[in-house]
Amino acid sequence: MNTYSFASLLSTQFVLRIQNAFEPVLPETVGDFHLEGELKKQGYFKHFLLGIYRNKKYKAFAKVWNQDDPFFLASITNEANMYRLLGRVVGRIAHLVPDQIKHIAIPKFYKFVCSGGKAMLLIEFVDGKPLANYSNLQKRKIYNQVVDYTRFLGENMFPAEKRQVGKRSALNEICIFPFVLARATISYPGHISLFVRSAVEFVKLIPSLFTKQNLVLTHRDLHPKNILVGKGKVYVIDLENMVFTLPEYEYVISLINVWRDKAFVVFLI
């Protein structure tokens, strides 16, 4: 090994040691919960550490925010608020839930800690498989049931509870449409004429969007990987984007997330 190679190796090892020294880690304990193991992060946004914790009674899924980014801090804070709030709503109206959506559930809220540059959320651990692993027929059926369930919860909130949830107007939906259109055109260039006609129809609908007042509780990141199918229950997870907004918004965001699943896209359209 020549001098240059040896120096490069030492430099690389030094950088790796520095990076490892400052690499965020999951805490060993959170209250009476103890760390069992870390989970591999999925998706494009990896600003969170994920892990499994357990106390004498419960097994918990943990999400820890570590980045100096106020957007993601607000995201996990909203997620904690929604788990906590919906847990109260579910407990109050369980006897009112229609039979066709009684099997839909929200993981229980356990703990949220925000201090020392970290925010950590602990919720019920769900032993289930992503809806993405199931047939298109099952995806369609369960997706619709989840949408109905979240809207039902929103409709049965007290006014004071609704004021704790964010709201998004028609303007948000209008602003996101160009992105959806651009992505559709890039992914399916052979259908440009269809997309042009869709854009024209959407522009015609804009005035009516501003007159709509029926805001519904919307997940805003609903796709088959955020729906877990367990034993006798279907769980909705990742509530960080949940707000009250126009009903159509749910489908717009779902289209963005599942654009490559052509069969599911056709169903949503």
Disulfide bonds with the S-S distance in Angstrom:
none
